[in-house]
Amino acid sequence: MLTRNEPRDLLTALASRELKATYRLLLAAGYAGRLTANPPGGGARSVLIIRADAIGDFVLFLPALKESCRAYAGAKITLLVSQESEDLAKSTGVDEVISLDRRRYRRSLLYRLWLIRQLRKRQFSVAINPIYSREPSTDELLYCCGAQERIACTGDVNNIPSDVKHRDNAYSTRIIPLRSGIITEVERNREFVERLTGRKLSDEESLPRITPSDTQMNEARQLLLSEGVDLEGERLVVIFPGASNAIRMWPAERFAALTNRIAETYRTHILICGAPSDHEIQEAVSSKMSAPVVRLAGKTDLLQLAAIFKHSVLYIGSETGPLHLAVAVGTPTVCILGGGHFGRFYPYGDLRKHRAVFQKMDCYHCNWECIYEVPHCIRDITVEAAWETVQRMFEEVILPARVTDKPRDAVLERSP
């Protein structure tokens, strides 16, 4: 039996579906595949690169971005990124950065049309959407931007229905084939840009690297000094307990227990970092800690955060964007890693310095569509398992780094 509100909800859903279908038809008729620029002739004059997904995705794309800019030397390079990545994107040296409010783009037709018109005004010769897990919104921006050449990759269907992806492919002038299956995002970005440009990248060229400026390092230093941190006499350990998706978060009491043990054993100063939205998890962790702690959630932008990581001897946290910032500045990392995308986004690079604590399960690679009431791949990771990994990191990497830098075997630590 239908309740009073169910017919209204059903009609609303049907109306919304019809509205979306009508919108797509109008958009296709008005913009899709219709060019704003003549063929470039002597080469691309203006290039749009769309990388409007999460912060970590953008960090991992940095080597491919650098190579793309080299390949299109002489053209004006415009980056379209999410608002969260805007500051970092501006530090790359591209000619222009346009930020996308992803939530507003999904909800506001007027904003969509305004942004598409802004892109078309620039008369791009080439537009590139390198995202492997393509989304309807970024596909739409590619095929509506008016560029003469519109490049995408084969991609998967994690974030887009297969029929929509097939339809969108028809609007691209080039689809770059990429390997499917579980390979690291570093390798996938490398494969994309190698096929785009025709130049092979070395292993080192494929890894993201960020070097905070002297100004950023000094700003981080001043912030830490204002919080009572002795940069000369203390080892700093950063924990980042938050995540954009709460399913990836390890329980606060376990972070607290782990950091108490680290501080007591290695005489470290613990910093809790996070976004402004992470104040709740920051308080949940710090309230259970006996060791001194500095609360920095919401007090830094991305570049300042990278500088703080550079000042630190170890990063511990969830699988989230700042994890990749820490890797990019060269700070050793330990990730409490779940199974949603296991092996795709982390670890990579020097596995001696970047290690994961995980609880292997048969349901791995679920794209975070968990079949349980709680994510056991995260919640079943014990403090003892994380401590063993951290202890080995100190004994094998952090402490010897003061004396020597001998290569050691890479490991992944499994929770018993």
C-alpha positions in Angstrom: 0.0 0.0 0.0 1.3 3.5 -0.9 1.6 6.0 1.9 0.4 9.6 1.3 3.8 10.8 0.2 4.8 7.9 -2.0 2.7 8.9 -5.1 4.2 12.4 -4.8 7.7 11.0 -4.4 7.1 8.7 -7.4 5.8 11.6 -9.6 8.8 13.7 -8.5 11.2 11.0 -9.4 9.6 10.5 -12.8 9.5 14.2 -13.5 13.1 14.5 -12.5 14.0 11.7 -14.9 12.1 13.2 -17.7 13.7 16.6 -17.0 17.1 15.1 -17.2 16.4 13.3 -20.4 15.0 16.6 -22.0 18.0 18.5 -20.7 20.4 16.0 -22.3 18.6 16.2 -25.6 18.7 20.0 -25.6 22.3 20.0 -24.5 23.3 17.6 -27.3 21.4 19.7 -29.9 22.8 23.0 -28.7 26.4 22.1 -27.8 27.5 18.5 -28.1 30.2 18.1 -30.8 29.5 21.6 -32.2 32.9 23.4 -32.7 33.9 26.8 -31.7 37.3 26.8 -33.4 38.6 26.1 -36.9 41.1 23.3 -37.3 44.4 24.4 -35.7 46.5 24.1 -38.9 49.9 24.8 -37.4 49.2 23.0 -34.2 47.0 23.4 -31.1 46.6 27.0 -30.0 44.7 26.4 -26.8 44.3 23.2 -24.8 41.8 22.3 -22.1 42.7 19.5 -19.7 39.8 18.3 -17.5 40.8 16.9 -14.2 37.8 17.8 -12.0 37.8 14.8 -9.6 39.3 14.5 -6.1 42.5 16.0 -4.7 44.3 12.7 -4.6 43.4 12.0 -8.3 44.9 15.4 -9.2 48.1 14.8 -7.3 48.6 11.4 -9.0 48.0 13.1 -12.4 50.7 15.7 -11.9 53.4 13.8 -13.9 51.0 13.3 -16.8 50.1 17.0 -16.6 53.7 18.0 -16.9 54.3 15.7 -19.9 51.1 17.0 -21.6 52.3 20.6 -21.2 55.6 19.6 -22.7 53.9 17.9 -25.6 51.7 21.0 -26.3 54.5 23.5 -25.8 53.5 26.9 -27.3 49.8 26.4 -26.7 47.8 28.1 -23.9 47.1 25.4 -21.3 43.9 25.7 -19.3 43.2 23.3 -16.4 39.6 22.6 -15.3 39.8 21.2 -11.7 37.5 20.8 -8.7 37.4 23.7 -6.2 39.3 21.6 -3.7 42.3 21.3 -6.0 42.4 24.9 -7.2 45.3 26.2 -5.1 47.4 23.2 -6.0 46.5 23.5 -9.7 47.6 27.2 -9.7 51.0 26.2 -8.4 51.7 24.0 -11.5 52.4 27.0 -13.7 49.7 26.4 -16.4 48.3 29.5 -18.1 44.8 29.3 -16.6 42.9 27.4 -13.9 39.1 27.2 -13.9 37.6 25.7 -10.8 34.4 23.6 -10.9 31.9 23.5 -8.1 31.0 19.8 -8.6 27.9 19.9 -6.3 26.5 23.0 -7.9 27.2 21.6 -11.4 25.1 18.5 -10.5 22.2 20.6 -9.1 22.0 23.8 -11.1 21.1 23.9 -14.8 22.0 27.6 -15.0 25.5 27.0 -13.6 26.0 24.2 -16.0 25.1 26.3 -19.0 27.2 29.2 -17.7 30.3 27.1 -17.3 29.9 25.5 -20.7 29.5 28.9 -22.3 32.7 30.1 -20.5 34.6 27.1 -21.9 33.2 27.7 -25.4 34.3 31.3 -25.4 37.9 30.2 -25.1 37.8 28.4 -28.4 39.9 25.5 -27.5 41.7 23.6 -30.2 42.1 20.4 -28.1 40.3 19.2 -25.0 41.5 16.2 -23.0 39.6 14.2 -20.4 42.2 11.7 -19.0 40.0 10.4 -16.1 39.8 6.6 -16.2 36.7 6.2 -14.0 34.8 8.7 -16.2 31.7 10.5 -14.9 28.8 11.9 -16.8 29.6 15.5 -15.8 33.2 15.5 -17.0 32.2 13.7 -20.2 29.6 16.4 -20.7 32.2 19.2 -20.3 34.5 17.5 -22.8 31.9 17.1 -25.6 30.3 20.5 -25.0 33.4 22.6 -24.8 33.6 23.2 -28.5 37.1 21.9 -29.1 38.1 20.7 -32.5 39.8 17.6 -31.0 38.2 15.9 -28.0 40.3 13.2 -26.4 39.1 10.6 -23.7 40.2 7.1 -22.7 38.4 3.8 -22.7 37.8 3.9 -19.0 35.7 1.8 -16.7 32.0 2.0 -15.6 32.5 2.5 -11.9 31.0 6.0 -12.0 29.0 6.0 -15.3 26.4 3.8 -16.8 27.7 1.8 -19.7 25.0 3.1 -22.1 25.9 6.7 -21.2 29.6 6.1 -21.7 28.9 4.5 -25.1 26.8 7.5 -26.1 29.5 9.9 -24.9 32.2 8.1 -26.8 30.5 9.1 -30.1 31.3 12.8 -29.3 35.0 12.2 -28.8 37.4 12.4 -31.8 39.9 10.1 -30.2 39.5 7.4 -27.5 42.8 6.2 -26.1 42.8 2.5 -25.2 44.0 1.7 -21.7 44.5 -1.6 -19.9 41.6 -2.7 -17.7 41.9 -4.6 -14.4 43.8 -3.7 -11.2 46.9 -1.6 -11.9 48.1 1.4 -10.0 46.7 4.8 -11.0 50.3 5.9 -11.4 50.8 3.3 -14.1 47.4 4.2 -15.7 48.2 7.9 -15.9 51.6 7.0 -17.4 50.0 4.8 -20.0 47.5 7.5 -21.0 50.1 10.2 -21.4 52.6 8.0 -23.2 49.8 7.0 -25.8 48.7 10.7 -26.0 52.2 12.1 -26.7 54.2 9.1 -28.1 57.0 9.5 -25.5 57.9 6.9 -22.9 58.3 8.1 -19.3 60.8 6.7 -16.9 59.7 5.3 -13.6 60.9 8.4 -11.8 59.1 10.7 -14.2 55.8 8.8 -13.5 55.8 9.6 -9.8 54.1 12.8 -8.4 56.6 15.2 -6.9 55.7 18.4 -5.0 58.4 20.8 -3.7 56.9 23.4 -1.3 58.3 26.8 -1.8 60.5 28.6 0.8 57.5 30.8 1.5 55.2 27.8 2.1 57.8 26.1 4.3 58.3 29.3 6.4 54.5 29.7 6.7 54.3 26.1 8.0 57.1 26.7 10.4 55.5 29.8 11.8 52.2 28.0 12.2 53.9 25.1 14.1 55.9 27.5 16.3 52.6 29.4 17.1 51.2 26.0 18.3 54.2 25.4 20.6 56.0 22.9 18.4 59.8 22.8 18.7 60.9 22.1 15.1 64.6 21.6 16.0 64.2 19.3 19.0 61.2 17.1 18.1 60.2 14.5 15.5 56.8 15.4 14.1 54.3 12.7 13.2 51.1 13.7 11.3 47.9 11.8 11.5 45.0 12.4 9.1 42.0 10.5 10.5 39.4 12.0 8.2 38.4 11.0 4.7 36.0 12.4 2.1 34.1 9.1 2.4 33.4 8.1 6.0 33.5 4.4 5.1 37.3 4.7 4.7 37.8 6.0 8.3 39.5 4.0 11.0 37.9 4.4 14.4 39.1 7.4 16.4 40.0 5.4 19.5 42.4 3.3 17.5 44.2 6.3 16.1 44.5 7.6 19.6 45.9 4.4 21.0 48.3 4.1 18.1 49.6 7.7 18.4 49.9 7.4 22.2 52.2 4.5 21.7 54.3 6.2 19.0 54.7 9.3 21.1 55.8 7.3 24.2 58.2 5.1 22.3 59.8 7.5 19.9 59.3 10.8 21.7 57.4 12.4 18.8 55.1 15.3 18.7 51.7 14.4 17.2 49.9 16.7 14.8 46.3 16.1 13.7 45.6 17.5 10.3 42.3 17.7 8.4 39.9 19.8 6.5 37.5 22.2 8.2 34.9 19.4 8.1 37.2 17.2 10.1 36.9 19.0 13.5 34.6 16.3 14.9 37.0 13.4 14.1 39.9 15.5 15.3 38.2 16.1 18.7 37.2 12.4 18.9 40.9 11.4 18.5 42.5 14.1 20.6 40.1 13.6 23.5 41.3 10.0 23.8 45.0 10.8 23.6 47.3 11.1 26.6 50.2 12.3 24.6 50.5 16.1 23.7 48.8 16.9 20.4 48.5 19.8 18.1 45.1 20.3 16.4 45.5 21.7 12.9 42.2 20.7 11.1 41.0 23.6 9.0 44.0 25.8 9.7 45.9 25.1 6.4 45.4 25.2 2.7 46.7 22.3 0.5 50.1 23.9 -0.1 50.7 24.7 3.6 49.6 21.2 4.4 52.2 19.8 2.0 54.8 22.0 3.7 53.8 20.6 7.2 54.2 17.1 5.8 57.6 18.0 4.6 58.6 19.1 8.1 57.4 15.7 9.5 59.0 12.3 9.7 55.9 10.2 9.1 52.3 10.5 7.9 49.6 8.1 9.1 46.1 8.2 7.8 43.2 7.0 5.7 43.2 6.6 2.0 42.4 10.2 1.0 43.9 13.1 -0.9 46.5 14.3 1.7 48.0 10.8 1.7 49.2 11.5 -1.9 50.4 15.0 -0.9 52.6 13.3 1.7 54.0 10.8 -0.8 54.6 13.6 -3.3 56.8 15.7 -0.8 58.8 12.6 0.1 57.5 12.0 3.6 57.2 8.3 4.7 53.6 7.2 4.9 51.5 4.5 6.5 47.9 4.1 5.2 45.1 2.3 6.9 43.9 0.8 3.7 40.5 -0.6 2.9 39.5 -2.9 0.0 37.2 -0.6 -2.1 40.0 0.2 -4.6 42.7 -2.0 -3.2 45.9 -1.8 -5.2 44.8 1.0 -7.5 45.6 4.2 -5.7 48.1 3.1 -3.0 50.9 2.1 -2.4 53.2 3.2 -5.2 56.7 4.5 -5.6 59.3 3.5 -3.0 57.4 0.8 -1.1 60.1 0.8 1.6 58.8 4.3 2.5 55.1 3.9 1.7 53.4 1.0 3.4 49.8 -0.2 3.9 48.1 -1.9 6.8 45.1 -3.9 5.5 42.7 -6.8 6.3 42.3 -9.0 3.2 38.8 -10.0 2.4 37.1 -11.9 -0.4 34.9 -8.8 -1.2 37.8 -6.6 -2.1 37.4 -4.2 -5.2 33.8 -3.4 -4.4 34.2 0.3 -5.4 33.2 1.1 -1.8 29.7 -0.4 -2.3 30.1 -2.4 0.9 27.9 -5.5 1.3 28.1 -5.3 5.1 26.6 -2.9 7.7 30.1 -1.8 8.6 33.3 -2.0 6.4 35.1 -4.9 8.0 38.1 -4.3 5.7 38.7 -1.1 7.8 37.1 -1.9 11.1 38.9 -5.2 11.6 42.4 -3.7 11.3 43.8 -3.8 14.8 46.0 -1.3 16.6 48.6 -4.0 17.1 48.8 -4.5 13.3 49.2 -0.8 12.7 51.8 -0.5 15.5 53.9 -3.3 14.0 54.0 -1.5 10.6 54.8 1.9 12.2 57.5 0.4 14.4 59.2 -1.2 11.3 59.0 2.1 9.5 60.8 3.8 12.3 63.4 1.1 12.7 64.0 0.5 9.0 63.5 3.9 7.5 63.1 6.9 9.8 65.8 6.4 12.4 68.5 5.1 9.9 67.8 8.0 7.6 69.8 10.2 10.0 72.9 8.1 9.4 72.5 6.2 6.2 70.1 5.6 3.3 70.5 2.0 2.4 67.8 0.5 0.3 65.7 -2.1 2.0 63.0 -4.6 0.9 59.5 -3.2 0.4 56.7 -4.7 2.4 52.9 -4.6 2.9 51.8 -5.4 6.4 48.8 -7.5 6.9 46.5 -7.4 9.9 46.5 -10.9 11.6 
